[in-house]
Amino acid sequence: MIRSRITAALSQALDQTTDLDQQTCKQLAATAGEGLSHPPSRDMGDFATNIALTTAKQAGMKPRELAQAIADRLASSDLPIDRVEVAGPGFINLFMSHHWFTDTLSQILEETECFGQSSRGVGQKLQVEFVSANPVGPIHIGNARGAPFGDALASLLETSGYEVEREYYVNDGPYNTQALNFGRSVRVRYLQALGQDQPLPEDGYQGDYVTEMGQRLTEQVGTQYADLPDDEQTAYHFFRLFEDEILQQAEADCRDFGIEFDVWFTEKSLYDEGDIDREVSSLLERDMAYRQDGAVWLRTGQFGDEKDRVLVRSDGRPTYIAADAAYAANKFARGFDRVVYIFGPDHAGYVPRLQAVLAACGFDLERVEIIVYQNVRMVRGGETVELAKRKGQIYSVRDLIEEVGKDAARFFFLMRSNDSHMDFDLDLAVKQSDENPVYYVQYAHARICSIVRQAESREFAFASEPDLSLLVHSSEMALMSKLADYPHEVESAAQTRAPHQLTTYLRELTQLFHQFYTNCQVLDDSDQATSTARMELVRATRQVLANCLGILGVDAPESM
């Protein structure tokens, strides 16, 4: 990768021209390599770095003197550089050799779907847990943003060589608050269907689907459950009656959203298999938990939490913290080098507490990542779409897929950084025009496929060997430069956990392709050599578009 080679050359140049120790030179060069940028105009070079400006004081040199010393050494290195220039107060501009651009095309067409992959994470096993919605109804739009984010992040990490397992955690424990609320709601609707005057709990679920479940239950069992006491055990019983049905729908919705989980892990299994009891006993034995007032407390106050937290209540019921501790122990027992939790905005306040719980349980927080995504506002016709699951009107993931399609849904969710709020414009998502970002990108891929079909139907006569040195037009050079950036974009997005960078890359690549297509005739009967070279560029662009869309879980259509 050219950026890594430039970084190595910068490190060597610093080592030769300054009194800085070798380790410092490497660190400074690495930072500069990450910040390599494309100047606003290709007349100013293909890459630029301000390493001399940021390092001069530390090196005890004037910025331009340091920049020139570095430039001289870069120019004499074996990098595919045509020339290096020092500009302004000490910027270094690099002009890449033409064969570097054309070699990239050859590499793309040789590696095809493997282009952009790296071995950075080879030998490391990661788990990414995401969505994990409570099984109390259709997957809610409030959880939907985390679905394509988690899936795309997992794909990015796989592209970087990591072994990745996707997991859905089913919150179905016997003391889960939402499961019990849902069970109480179903019970009330069941009793109402039997003709009893029963009020829905204040925090109950009001969705029409709950009413339908209650009515269906009366048809199936009649009055069999009418006399069950109004307690937690009964609430859990009613929850369990419909859990499998809800999970089957969730699995189908995720599949239609382009997501296949490797593992569906149930909270209930932690109780059934004794994981929670074993973890609590272990914590007591290690004095990381203690008994007080009939309850068992975890010493989270020693690890940044505002106070110690109850693991087991005085009546013997474990808290959700106990389940979290047992679940984390189970994760690491499965041999993951790193585990990634992806939470919605409603869990943001729980992050410090979870970190304290994991630390108190003895887990290495360096091996734990917790990523929180922010709220999304669904907008149609300028009006906010109602999202509340407990109310009668629900806008679910299924509704979204049916309205805008899987591809638009995924692409739109991934266009913004997960840590920023976003508006999802439902009207824009269904537009078939360049205003719609996913349509704009997919149309570029379809257009290239059309060019290939056109060449085949015309039995176009290409030259026997591509002469890529003919690709010198500014539009061709800009497109090749963008294609060459792809491996760096993938690695950067993976390491910074930022899939949205790839949606930006795709839009920029698409814009450059359309400019090239406007300015350069691809199929020219009077110039076989140039047409052959341009077809190589077109095919390479199609490959990178397909590779990048594939990471995001978005289709690359051959026609539109």
C-alpha positions in Angstrom: 0.0 0.0 0.0 1.4 3.3 -1.1 0.5 5.1 2.1 2.4 2.7 4.3 5.4 2.9 2.0 5.3 6.7 2.2 5.0 6.5 6.0 8.1 4.3 6.1 10.0 6.7 3.9 9.0 9.6 6.0 10.3 7.8 9.1 13.6 7.1 7.4 13.9 10.7 6.2 13.3 12.0 9.7 15.8 9.6 11.2 18.4 10.8 8.7 17.8 14.5 9.0 17.1 15.1 12.7 18.4 14.1 16.1 15.1 12.5 17.1 15.3 8.9 18.2 14.1 6.2 15.9 11.0 5.4 17.8 9.9 9.1 17.8 10.5 9.3 14.0 8.3 6.2 13.5 5.5 7.7 15.6 5.6 11.1 13.9 5.7 9.5 10.4 2.8 7.2 11.3 0.7 10.2 12.3 1.7 12.0 9.1 0.8 8.9 7.1 -2.7 8.8 8.5 -3.1 12.4 7.6 -1.9 12.2 4.0 -4.3 14.2 2.0 -5.1 14.9 -1.6 -4.5 18.6 -2.6 -7.5 20.5 -4.0 -5.9 20.4 -7.4 -3.8 17.7 -9.1 -1.5 20.5 -10.2 -0.4 20.6 -6.5 0.4 16.8 -6.4 -1.3 13.5 -5.7 -0.5 13.5 -2.0 0.4 16.2 0.5 1.8 16.1 4.1 2.5 18.8 6.6 4.9 16.6 8.7 7.7 19.2 8.4 5.4 21.9 9.9 4.3 19.7 12.8 7.8 18.3 13.5 10.1 21.2 12.9 10.1 22.6 16.4 10.6 19.2 18.0 13.4 18.5 15.5 15.1 21.9 16.1 14.9 22.9 12.4 13.1 25.5 10.3 10.0 23.9 8.6 11.1 24.6 5.0 14.6 23.2 5.7 13.1 20.1 7.2 10.6 19.8 4.4 13.3 20.0 1.7 15.5 17.5 3.5 12.6 15.1 3.7 11.6 15.8 0.1 15.1 15.1 -1.2 15.1 11.7 0.5 11.6 10.8 -0.8 12.6 11.7 -4.3 15.7 9.4 -4.2 13.7 6.5 -2.6 12.3 3.6 -4.6 8.8 4.9 -4.2 6.8 5.3 -7.5 7.1 9.1 -7.3 7.7 11.3 -10.3 8.7 14.3 -8.2 8.4 16.0 -4.8 7.9 19.7 -4.2 8.1 21.9 -1.1 5.3 24.5 -1.0 4.4 27.4 1.2 5.8 27.4 4.7 6.8 23.7 4.5 4.1 21.5 2.9 5.4 18.5 1.0 3.6 17.6 -2.3 4.1 14.2 -3.9 3.5 13.6 -7.6 3.1 9.9 -8.2 4.5 8.2 -11.3 2.0 7.3 -14.0 2.8 3.6 -13.8 1.7 3.7 -10.1 -1.8 4.6 -11.3 -1.9 2.0 -14.1 -0.4 -0.7 -11.9 -3.3 -0.1 -9.5 -5.7 -0.9 -12.4 -3.9 -4.1 -13.1 -3.9 -5.1 -9.4 -7.7 -4.5 -9.2 -8.4 -6.6 -12.2 -6.1 -9.4 -11.0 -7.4 -9.5 -7.4 -11.0 -8.7 -8.3 -13.2 -9.2 -5.2 -10.0 -9.5 -3.0 -8.9 -6.0 -3.9 -8.9 -3.9 -0.7 -8.6 -6.9 1.6 -5.7 -7.0 4.1 -4.1 -9.3 6.6 -4.0 -6.8 9.5 -6.4 -8.8 11.7 -5.4 -12.4 10.7 -5.3 -14.6 13.8 -7.6 -12.5 15.8 -11.2 -13.5 16.7 -13.8 -10.8 17.3 -17.4 -10.9 18.3 -19.8 -8.1 17.3 -23.1 -8.1 19.2 -25.7 -5.8 17.7 -29.5 -5.2 17.4 -30.3 -7.4 20.5 -33.8 -5.9 20.6 -36.1 -7.1 23.4 -38.3 -9.9 21.9 -41.6 -8.1 22.7 -42.7 -7.2 19.1 -41.5 -6.3 15.7 -38.0 -4.9 15.5 -38.4 -1.2 16.1 -36.9 1.6 14.0 -35.2 2.7 17.2 -33.1 -0.4 16.9 -32.8 -0.4 13.1 -29.8 2.0 12.8 -27.6 -0.4 14.7 -28.4 -3.3 12.3 -26.6 -2.2 9.2 -24.0 -0.4 11.3 -23.1 -3.6 13.1 -23.3 -5.8 10.0 -21.1 -3.4 7.9 -18.6 -3.1 10.7 -18.4 -6.9 10.9 -17.8 -7.0 7.2 -15.2 -4.3 7.3 -13.3 -6.3 10.0 -13.6 -9.4 8.0 -12.1 -7.6 5.0 -9.2 -6.6 7.3 -8.5 -10.3 8.0 -10.3 -10.7 11.4 -12.4 -13.7 12.1 -15.7 -12.2 13.1 -18.8 -13.7 14.7 -22.1 -11.8 14.6 -24.3 -12.3 17.6 -27.9 -11.3 18.6 -28.5 -11.3 22.4 -32.1 -12.2 23.2 -33.3 -10.4 26.3 -35.6 -13.2 27.5 -34.6 -13.8 31.1 -37.3 -14.5 33.7 -36.8 -11.1 35.4 -36.4 -9.0 32.3 -38.5 -5.9 32.8 -39.7 -5.5 29.2 -40.4 -9.1 28.8 -42.6 -9.0 31.9 -44.3 -5.8 30.8 -45.1 -7.4 27.5 -46.4 -10.6 29.2 -48.7 -8.5 31.4 -50.0 -6.7 28.3 -50.8 -9.9 26.4 -52.5 -11.3 29.5 -54.8 -8.2 29.7 -55.6 -8.4 26.0 -56.4 -12.1 26.5 -58.7 -11.4 29.4 -60.4 -8.6 27.5 -61.0 -10.9 24.6 -62.7 -13.2 27.1 -65.0 -10.4 28.0 -63.3 -9.3 31.3 -62.9 -5.6 32.1 -59.2 -5.3 32.6 -57.1 -2.1 32.3 -53.9 -2.2 30.4 -50.9 -1.6 32.7 -49.6 2.0 32.6 -46.3 0.9 31.0 -48.0 -1.8 28.9 -47.7 -2.3 25.2 -50.6 -0.8 23.2 -49.7 -2.1 19.8 -52.4 -3.7 17.7 -50.3 -6.8 17.4 -50.7 -7.4 21.2 -54.5 -7.2 20.9 -54.3 -9.7 18.0 -52.2 -12.0 20.1 -54.7 -11.9 23.0 -57.6 -12.7 20.7 -55.7 -15.5 19.0 -54.9 -17.0 22.4 -58.5 -17.2 23.4 -59.2 -19.1 20.2 -56.4 -21.5 21.0 -56.8 -22.2 24.7 -60.2 -20.7 25.7 -60.4 -19.9 29.4 -57.4 -22.2 30.3 -55.3 -19.3 31.6 -58.1 -17.0 32.9 -57.5 -17.9 36.5 -53.8 -17.5 36.7 -52.6 -15.1 39.4 -51.5 -11.6 38.4 -47.8 -12.0 39.3 -44.4 -12.1 37.6 -44.5 -15.8 37.0 -47.8 -15.4 35.0 -46.4 -12.4 33.1 -43.4 -14.4 32.1 -45.6 -17.3 31.1 -47.6 -15.1 28.7 -44.3 -13.7 27.3 -43.0 -17.1 26.6 -46.1 -18.1 24.8 -45.2 -15.7 21.9 -41.4 -15.4 22.2 -40.6 -18.0 19.5 -43.1 -16.4 17.1 -41.5 -13.0 17.7 -38.0 -14.3 17.3 -38.9 -16.0 14.1 -40.2 -12.7 12.7 -37.1 -10.9 14.0 -34.8 -13.4 12.2 -36.8 -13.1 9.0 -36.7 -9.3 9.2 -33.0 -9.3 9.8 -32.5 -11.7 6.9 -34.5 -9.4 4.6 -32.4 -6.5 5.9 -29.3 -8.4 4.6 -28.2 -9.7 8.0 -27.4 -13.3 9.0 -26.4 -13.7 12.6 -24.0 -16.6 13.5 -25.4 -16.9 17.0 -28.7 -16.1 18.6 -27.8 -16.2 22.3 -30.6 -16.2 24.9 -30.4 -14.6 28.3 -32.7 -17.4 29.5 -29.8 -19.9 28.8 -27.7 -18.1 31.4 -30.3 -19.1 34.0 -31.0 -22.6 32.7 -27.4 -23.6 32.5 -26.4 -22.1 35.8 -24.0 -19.4 34.4 -25.4 -16.7 36.6 -25.1 -18.7 39.8 -21.6 -19.7 39.0 -20.5 -16.1 38.2 -22.0 -14.8 41.4 -20.4 -17.6 43.5 -17.0 -16.8 41.8 -17.3 -13.1 42.6 -18.1 -13.9 46.2 -15.1 -16.3 46.5 -12.8 -13.6 45.1 -14.3 -11.0 47.4 -15.4 -8.9 44.4 -18.9 -9.3 45.7 -20.3 -9.3 49.3 -23.6 -9.9 51.2 -25.4 -7.1 52.9 -29.0 -6.7 54.0 -29.8 -10.1 52.5 -28.6 -9.1 49.0 -25.4 -9.7 47.1 -23.5 -6.6 46.0 -20.8 -6.2 43.3 -17.9 -3.8 44.2 -18.4 -1.6 41.1 -17.7 1.5 43.2 -14.0 0.6 43.1 -14.1 0.7 39.3 -15.5 4.1 38.5 -19.2 3.5 39.2 -21.0 6.0 41.6 -21.8 3.1 44.0 -21.8 -0.6 44.4 -24.6 -2.4 42.5 -26.9 -5.2 43.6 -26.2 -8.5 41.9 -28.9 -10.6 43.6 -31.8 -9.0 45.4 -32.8 -10.0 48.9 -35.6 -12.2 47.6 -33.1 -14.2 45.6 -33.8 -12.7 42.1 -30.7 -11.8 40.1 -30.5 -8.4 38.6 -29.7 -7.5 35.0 -26.1 -6.8 36.1 -25.8 -10.4 37.1 -26.9 -11.5 33.7 -24.5 -9.0 32.1 -21.6 -10.4 34.1 -22.4 -14.0 33.3 -22.9 -13.1 29.6 -19.5 -11.4 29.4 -17.9 -14.4 31.1 -19.5 -16.6 28.5 -18.2 -14.4 25.6 -14.6 -14.6 26.8 -14.9 -18.3 27.5 -15.6 -18.8 23.8 -12.1 -17.5 23.0 -12.8 -14.0 21.5 -9.8 -11.7 21.5 -12.1 -8.7 21.5 -15.8 -8.2 22.0 -17.8 -5.4 20.6 -21.1 -4.2 22.0 -23.3 -2.0 19.9 -25.9 -0.1 21.9 -28.7 2.3 21.0 -29.0 5.8 22.5 -31.3 4.5 25.3 -28.3 2.5 26.6 -25.7 5.4 26.5 -26.1 6.1 30.2 -25.5 2.4 31.0 -22.1 2.3 29.4 -20.0 3.5 32.5 -21.9 1.1 34.7 -21.3 -1.9 32.3 -17.6 -1.0 32.2 -17.5 -1.0 36.0 -19.3 -4.3 36.1 -16.9 -5.9 33.6 -13.8 -4.5 35.4 -15.1 -5.7 38.8 -15.6 -9.1 37.3 -12.0 -9.1 36.2 -12.4 -8.7 32.5 -9.7 -6.7 30.6 -11.5 -3.6 29.3 -8.8 -3.3 26.6 -10.5 -6.2 25.0 -14.0 -4.6 25.2 -15.4 -2.0 22.9 -18.8 -0.4 23.5 -20.1 1.7 20.6 -23.3 3.8 20.9 -25.2 5.0 18.0 -27.4 8.1 18.2 -31.1 8.7 17.5 -32.6 8.6 14.0 -35.7 10.6 13.1 -37.8 9.1 10.3 -39.3 11.9 8.1 -42.0 11.6 5.5 -43.5 14.7 3.8 -41.6 16.8 6.3 -43.4 15.2 9.2 -41.8 12.9 11.9 -43.0 9.3 11.7 -44.2 7.9 15.0 -41.7 5.3 16.5 -43.1 4.4 19.9 -43.5 0.7 20.2 -45.9 0.7 23.1 -48.4 2.9 21.2 -50.8 1.6 18.7 -49.0 3.0 15.6 -45.6 1.2 15.0 -43.1 1.9 12.2 -41.0 -1.2 12.1 -38.0 -2.4 10.2 -40.4 -4.5 8.1 -42.3 -1.4 7.2 -39.1 0.4 6.3 -37.9 -2.4 4.0 -41.2 -2.6 2.3 -41.4 1.2 1.8 -37.8 2.0 0.6 -36.1 -1.4 0.0 -33.2 -3.0 1.7 -30.5 -1.2 -0.2 -31.8 2.3 0.4 -32.4 1.6 4.1 -28.9 0.3 4.7 -27.2 3.0 2.7 -29.1 5.8 4.3 -28.5 4.6 7.8 -24.8 4.3 7.0 -24.3 7.7 5.5 -23.8 9.4 8.8 -21.3 8.7 11.6 -23.0 6.5 14.3 -22.2 9.1 16.9 -24.3 11.8 15.2 -28.0 12.3 15.1 -29.6 11.8 11.7 -32.8 12.4 9.7 -33.9 9.6 7.4 -35.8 11.1 4.5 -38.2 8.5 3.4 -39.3 10.5 0.3 -35.7 10.9 -0.9 -34.9 7.2 -0.3 -37.4 6.1 -3.0 -36.5 8.7 -5.6 -35.0 7.3 -8.8 -32.7 10.2 -9.5 -29.2 11.5 -8.8 -30.6 13.2 -5.7 -30.9 9.8 -4.1 -27.3 8.8 -3.0 -27.8 5.0 -3.2 -29.5 5.3 -6.6 -26.7 7.5 -7.8 -24.0 5.0 -6.8 -25.9 1.9 -8.0 -26.7 3.6 -11.3 -22.9 4.0 -11.9 -22.4 0.2 -11.5 -25.4 -0.5 -13.8 -24.1 2.0 -16.4 -20.8 0.2 -16.5 -22.5 -3.1 -17.0 -24.5 -1.5 -19.8 -21.2 -0.3 -21.4 -19.9 -3.9 -21.3 -23.1 -5.3 -22.8 -23.0 -2.6 -25.5 -19.4 -3.6 -26.4 -20.4 -7.2 -26.6 -23.5 -6.5 -28.7 -21.5 -4.3 -31.1 -18.8 -7.0 -31.2 -16.4 -4.1 -30.5 -12.9 -4.7 -31.7 -10.5 -4.0 -28.8 -6.7 -4.1 -29.0 -5.1 -7.4 -28.1 -3.2 -5.9 -25.2 -4.2 -2.8 -23.1 -1.8 0.1 -23.3 -2.6 1.8 -20.0 0.0 4.5 -20.7 -2.7 6.1 -22.9 -4.8 7.0 -19.9 -3.6 10.5 -19.4 -6.7 12.7 -19.5 -7.3 14.5 -16.2 -10.6 12.7 -15.7 -8.9 9.4 -16.2 -6.1 10.3 -13.7 -8.6 11.5 -11.1 -10.6 8.3 -11.4 -7.5 6.1 -11.1 -6.3 8.0 -8.1 -9.6 7.5 -6.4 -9.5 3.8 -7.1 -6.0 3.6 -5.7 -7.3 5.1 -2.4 -9.7 2.2 -1.9 -7.5 -0.1 0.3 -6.7 2.8 2.6 -10.3 3.8 2.9 -11.3 0.3 3.9 -8.5 0.0 6.4 -9.2 3.4 7.9 -12.9 2.7 8.1 -12.3 -0.6 9.8 -9.8 0.7 12.4 -11.9 3.8 13.3 -15.1 1.8 13.3 -16.6 4.1 10.7 -18.5 2.4 7.9 -19.9 5.8 6.9 -16.5 6.6 5.4 -17.3 4.1 2.6 -20.6 5.7 1.7 -18.7 9.0 1.2 -16.0 7.2 -0.8 -18.6 5.6 -3.0 -20.3 8.9 -3.8 -17.0 10.6 -4.6 -15.9 7.6 -6.8 -19.2 7.7 -8.6 -18.9 11.4 -9.3 -15.5 10.9 -10.7 -16.7 8.1 -12.9 -19.5 10.1 -14.3 -17.1 13.0 -15.1 -14.8 10.5 -16.8 -17.7 9.0 -18.8 -18.8 12.5 -19.9 -15.3 13.6 -20.9 -13.9 10.4 -22.4 -15.5 8.3 -25.0 -15.1 4.7 -24.0 -16.1 2.9 -27.2 -14.4 4.6 -30.1 -14.2 2.5 -33.3 -11.5 4.8 -34.7 -9.2 4.3 -31.7 -9.0 0.7 -30.5 -6.0 1.2 -28.3 -7.5 4.0 -26.3 -10.9 2.2 -26.1 -9.1 -0.9 -24.8 -7.3 1.1 -22.1 -10.5 2.9 -21.0 -12.4 -0.4 -20.8 -9.8 -1.6 -18.3 -10.5 1.5 -16.3 -14.2 1.0 -16.5 -13.9 -2.6 -15.5 -11.7 -1.7 -12.5 -14.2 0.9 -11.4 -17.0 -1.6 -11.6 -15.0 -4.0 -9.4 -14.3 -1.4 -6.7 -17.9 -0.2 -6.7 -19.1 -3.8 -6.2 -16.5 -4.6 -3.5 -17.4 -1.5 -1.5 -21.1 -1.9 -1.9 -20.7 -5.5 -0.8 -19.0 -4.5 2.5 -22.0 -2.2 3.2 -24.5 -5.0 2.3 -25.9 -3.1 -0.7 -26.5 -4.8 -4.0 -24.5 -3.8 -7.1 -27.2 -4.1 -9.8 -26.3 -4.8 -13.5 -29.3 -2.9 -14.7 -31.8 -0.3 -13.4 
